[in-house]
Amino acid sequence: MSAPLAPLVAAWKKSRYSAPGRIVVPEPLRAFFLAGVFNHASGHVVAVVPSDSDADSVADDLALFVENPLLLPAWETLPFEMVSPATATMGRRAEVRHALAGPDPRIIVASVRAFTQRPSPSPVAPVTFSVGEEVNLDEMIDELVALGYERTHQVEVRGEFAVRGGVLDIFPAQADGPARVELWGDEVESVRELSVASQRSGTDISFLQAFPARE
């Protein structure tokens, strides 16, 4: 996703002034300031804000200045409750942990609650699909099940996948919508967005990632 106000950040000059302790940034300038810091950083930048609503707001504003900022969500449940966090929460937390382990610098926003929750030791590497890639469908199904995905007749919610012949429908845990992967033999012929309502494929996707559906 392109950042429409990225040219403003390109003009942001790195200050030579070294603050002795804290820098006070007015709320309307938080996203622009973080984008400027990230633009001059040599690695990841993690911004910790007081609440979940603050994190959502800052992450949304950052998307105006930086491509693909990441939001680390907090579990909606307590550690010893007999209820799992939402699938989207677990998938997006896995996405952030995977990004932090990678070489490419990313900017990540988290609430205090999300930042202090202990991460799971479970693997976070995603299953990936790209046009022209060769995959073993049986092995891919086993891998998706191991990552917490449920096989169904048709996908409706995050964490589900369906297989019909050489067609794999999947709703990645971290994604806003499902996708359809069409195979020609063992080769990925196409990857497209999928409508839950009509179960019809739409816009082409060049690359698809499906992060674990459980933590």
C-alpha positions as CSV (number, residue, x, y, z in Angstrom):
1,M,0.0,0.0,0.0
2,S,1.5,3.3,-1.0
3,A,1.8,6.2,1.5
4,P,0.3,9.4,-0.1
5,L,2.2,11.7,2.2
6,A,5.6,10.0,1.9
7,P,7.2,13.0,0.0
8,L,6.7,15.1,3.2
9,V,8.8,12.6,5.2
10,A,11.5,12.6,2.5
11,A,12.0,16.3,3.3
12,W,12.3,15.6,7.1
13,K,15.8,16.5,8.2
14,K,17.5,14.5,10.9
15,S,18.2,16.7,13.9
16,R,21.7,17.0,15.2
17,Y,20.4,17.9,18.6
18,S,20.6,15.1,21.2
19,A,17.8,15.3,23.7
20,P,18.8,14.7,27.3
21,G,15.8,12.6,28.2
22,R,12.4,13.1,26.6
23,I,11.0,14.8,23.5
24,V,7.5,16.0,23.8
25,V,5.6,15.5,20.5
26,P,2.0,17.0,20.2
27,E,-0.6,14.3,19.4
28,P,-1.3,15.5,15.8
29,L,2.4,15.2,15.0
30,R,3.0,11.7,16.4
31,A,2.7,9.8,13.1
32,F,4.8,12.3,11.1
33,F,7.5,12.4,13.8
34,L,7.6,8.6,13.9
35,A,7.8,8.4,10.1
36,G,10.7,10.8,10.2
37,V,12.5,8.8,12.8
38,F,11.9,5.6,10.9
39,N,13.2,7.2,7.7
40,H,16.6,7.8,9.3
41,A,16.7,4.6,11.4
42,S,19.1,1.8,10.5
43,G,16.7,-0.9,11.9
44,H,13.3,-1.6,13.2
45,V,11.4,1.2,15.1
46,V,8.8,0.1,17.7
47,A,6.4,2.8,19.0
48,V,4.7,2.0,22.3
49,V,1.6,4.0,23.2
50,P,-0.7,4.0,26.2
51,S,-3.8,2.2,24.9
52,D,-5.1,-0.1,22.2
53,S,-7.2,2.8,20.7
54,D,-4.0,5.0,20.6
55,A,-2.2,2.2,18.8
56,D,-4.9,1.9,16.2
57,S,-5.0,5.6,15.7
58,V,-1.2,6.0,15.3
59,A,-1.0,3.0,13.0
60,D,-3.7,4.4,10.7
61,D,-2.1,7.8,10.6
62,L,1.4,6.3,9.9
63,A,0.0,4.6,6.8
64,L,-0.2,8.1,5.3
65,F,3.5,8.6,5.6
66,V,5.1,5.1,5.6
67,E,4.3,2.0,3.5
68,N,2.8,-1.0,5.4
69,P,3.3,0.0,9.1
70,L,2.5,-2.9,11.4
71,L,0.2,-2.9,14.4
72,L,0.9,-5.4,17.2
73,P,-2.5,-6.2,18.7
74,A,-3.0,-7.2,22.3
75,W,-4.8,-10.4,23.3
76,E,-8.4,-9.8,24.2
77,T,-8.2,-12.5,26.9
78,L,-6.2,-13.2,30.1
79,P,-3.5,-15.9,30.0
80,F,-5.4,-18.4,32.1
81,E,-8.9,-17.9,30.7
82,M,-10.3,-20.9,28.8
83,V,-10.9,-18.8,25.7
84,S,-8.5,-18.3,22.8
85,P,-7.7,-14.8,21.5
86,A,-9.3,-13.9,18.1
87,T,-7.7,-15.6,15.1
88,A,-6.9,-12.2,13.6
89,T,-5.1,-11.2,16.7
90,M,-2.9,-14.3,16.7
91,G,-2.2,-14.0,13.0
92,R,-1.2,-10.3,13.2
93,R,1.0,-10.9,16.2
94,A,2.7,-13.7,14.2
95,E,3.1,-11.3,11.3
96,V,4.8,-8.7,13.6
97,R,7.1,-11.3,15.2
98,H,8.1,-12.6,11.7
99,A,8.9,-9.0,10.6
100,L,11.0,-8.3,13.6
101,A,13.1,-11.4,12.8
102,G,13.6,-10.3,9.2
103,P,16.4,-8.1,7.8
104,D,14.1,-5.4,6.3
105,P,13.5,-2.4,8.7
106,R,9.8,-2.1,9.7
107,I,7.9,0.4,11.9
108,I,5.6,-1.3,14.5
109,V,3.1,0.3,16.8
110,A,1.9,-1.4,20.0
111,S,0.0,-0.5,23.1
112,V,1.7,-1.0,26.5
113,R,-0.6,-4.0,27.0
114,A,0.4,-5.6,23.7
115,F,4.1,-4.8,24.2
116,T,4.3,-6.4,27.6
117,Q,2.4,-9.6,26.8
118,R,4.8,-12.5,26.6
119,P,5.1,-13.8,23.0
120,S,4.5,-17.4,22.2
121,P,7.5,-19.6,21.3
122,S,5.4,-21.1,18.4
123,P,6.8,-20.8,14.9
124,V,5.7,-17.7,13.0
125,A,6.9,-18.4,9.4
126,P,4.0,-18.0,7.0
127,V,2.8,-20.3,4.2
128,T,3.4,-18.4,0.9
129,F,1.9,-18.5,-2.6
130,S,3.2,-16.7,-5.6
131,V,2.4,-17.2,-9.3
132,G,4.7,-19.6,-11.0
133,E,5.8,-21.3,-7.8
134,E,5.6,-25.1,-7.5
135,V,3.9,-26.5,-4.5
136,N,2.9,-29.9,-3.2
137,L,-0.8,-29.5,-2.4
138,D,-0.9,-32.5,0.1
139,E,2.1,-31.1,2.0
140,M,0.6,-27.6,1.9
141,I,-2.6,-28.9,3.5
142,D,-0.7,-30.6,6.3
143,E,1.3,-27.4,6.9
144,L,-1.9,-25.3,7.1
145,V,-3.4,-27.7,9.6
146,A,-0.3,-27.6,11.7
147,L,-0.5,-23.8,11.7
148,G,-4.0,-23.9,13.2
149,Y,-6.1,-23.6,10.0
150,E,-9.4,-25.5,9.7
151,R,-10.4,-27.3,6.5
152,T,-14.0,-26.5,5.5
153,H,-16.3,-26.8,2.5
154,Q,-16.0,-23.1,1.8
155,V,-14.1,-20.3,3.6
156,E,-16.1,-17.7,5.5
157,V,-13.9,-16.6,8.4
158,R,-10.2,-16.2,9.2
159,G,-8.3,-19.4,9.7
160,E,-10.2,-21.5,7.3
161,F,-9.3,-23.1,4.0
162,A,-11.0,-25.3,1.4
163,V,-9.7,-27.5,-1.4
164,R,-11.6,-28.5,-4.5
165,G,-9.4,-30.3,-7.1
166,G,-6.6,-27.8,-8.0
167,V,-8.2,-24.9,-6.3
168,L,-7.3,-23.8,-2.8
169,D,-9.4,-21.1,-1.0
170,I,-7.8,-19.7,2.1
171,F,-8.6,-16.9,4.6
172,P,-5.2,-15.9,6.1
173,A,-5.4,-15.3,9.8
174,Q,-3.9,-11.8,9.5
175,A,-5.7,-10.7,6.3
176,D,-8.8,-8.6,5.8
177,G,-10.2,-11.0,3.2
178,P,-9.7,-14.5,1.7
179,A,-7.9,-15.5,-1.5
180,R,-8.2,-18.2,-4.2
181,V,-5.1,-20.1,-5.3
182,E,-5.5,-22.0,-8.6
183,L,-3.0,-24.7,-9.5
184,W,-2.0,-26.2,-12.8
185,G,-0.5,-29.5,-11.7
186,D,2.0,-28.5,-9.0
187,E,2.4,-24.9,-10.3
188,V,0.5,-21.9,-8.9
189,E,-1.3,-20.5,-12.0
190,S,-3.1,-17.6,-10.3
191,V,-3.7,-16.0,-6.9
192,R,-6.8,-13.8,-6.6
193,E,-8.9,-12.1,-4.0
194,L,-12.1,-14.0,-3.1
195,S,-15.5,-12.7,-2.2
196,V,-17.0,-14.5,0.9
197,A,-20.5,-13.6,-0.2
198,S,-20.4,-14.9,-3.8
199,Q,-17.4,-17.2,-3.5
200,R,-16.1,-15.7,-6.8
201,S,-12.5,-14.7,-7.4
202,G,-11.6,-11.1,-8.3
203,T,-8.4,-9.0,-8.5
204,D,-5.1,-10.7,-9.0
205,I,-2.6,-10.9,-6.2
206,S,1.1,-11.4,-7.0
207,F,2.1,-12.8,-3.6
208,L,0.1,-14.2,-0.7
209,Q,1.1,-14.9,2.9
210,A,-0.8,-16.9,5.4
211,F,0.5,-16.5,9.0
212,P,-0.3,-19.0,11.8
213,A,-3.9,-19.0,13.0
214,R,-2.9,-19.8,16.6
215,E,-0.4,-18.7,19.1
